[in-house]
Amino acid sequence: MTKADIVNEIAKNSGIDKATVLESVEQFMNCVKASLAKGENVYLRGFGSFIVKERAQKTARNISKNTTIIIPAHNIPAFKPAKTFMSEVK
């Protein structure tokens, strides 16, 4: 399902025009991205959590050049579904 499919589904079910729904979806995604960029987690009860995970520093190898490089510690976004959400998907 794409963002356009989500917008169409919400507009059809709620009776709100697509432009308004698209703007709401865009603003939701912007809020989530901004919160995660600041290191704050986003919790949506009954759906799940958008969290920031920290990856530790590690050593990697470039096989073609036969060199070792160090990948520094960094943060990545992740999603952890709620238990009720997981039970519906199973």
C-alpha positions in Angstrom: 0.0 0.0 0.0 1.4 3.4 -1.0 0.9 6.8 0.5 -1.6 7.6 -2.3 -3.5 4.4 -1.5 -3.7 5.4 2.2 -4.9 8.9 1.3 -7.6 7.5 -1.0 -8.8 5.0 1.6 -9.0 7.6 4.4 -10.8 10.1 2.0 -13.3 7.4 1.0 -14.0 6.2 4.6 -14.2 9.7 6.2 -15.7 11.8 3.4 -12.9 14.4 3.7 -11.4 15.6 0.4 -8.1 14.1 -0.7 -6.1 17.3 -0.5 -6.9 17.8 3.2 -6.2 14.1 3.9 -2.9 14.3 2.0 -1.8 17.4 4.0 -2.7 15.7 7.3 -0.7 12.6 6.3 2.3 14.7 5.2 2.2 16.7 8.5 2.0 13.5 10.5 5.1 12.1 8.8 6.9 15.4 9.2 6.1 15.4 13.0 7.4 11.8 13.3 10.6 12.6 11.4 11.3 15.8 13.4 10.7 14.0 16.7 13.0 11.1 15.7 15.7 13.6 14.5 15.7 15.2 17.9 16.1 11.8 19.5 12.5 11.6 20.9 10.4 8.5 20.5 6.8 8.6 19.2 4.3 6.4 20.9 0.9 5.6 19.3 -1.2 3.5 21.8 -2.7 0.5 20.1 -0.5 0.9 17.0 3.1 1.0 17.9 6.2 3.1 18.6 8.6 4.9 16.3 11.9 4.7 18.2 15.5 5.7 17.7 18.0 2.9 18.0 21.7 3.4 18.5 24.0 1.3 16.5 27.4 0.7 18.0 30.7 1.4 16.2 31.9 -1.5 14.2 34.8 -2.6 11.9 34.0 -3.5 8.3 36.1 -4.7 5.4 36.2 -3.4 1.8 36.8 -6.6 0.0 37.7 -5.1 -3.4 40.5 -2.9 -1.9 41.3 -5.3 1.0 41.1 -2.5 3.6 39.5 -2.2 6.9 37.2 0.8 7.7 35.5 1.8 10.9 31.8 2.6 10.8 31.1 5.1 13.6 28.2 4.7 16.1 25.0 6.2 14.7 21.3 6.3 15.3 18.6 4.7 13.1 14.8 4.9 13.1 12.8 1.8 13.9 9.2 0.8 14.4 8.0 -1.5 17.2 4.4 -2.6 16.8 2.0 -2.8 19.7 0.9 -6.2 21.0 -2.7 -5.6 19.8 -1.4 -4.7 16.4 0.8 -7.8 16.2 -2.1 -10.1 17.2 -4.3 -8.6 14.4 -1.6 -9.3 11.8 -0.9 -12.8 12.9 
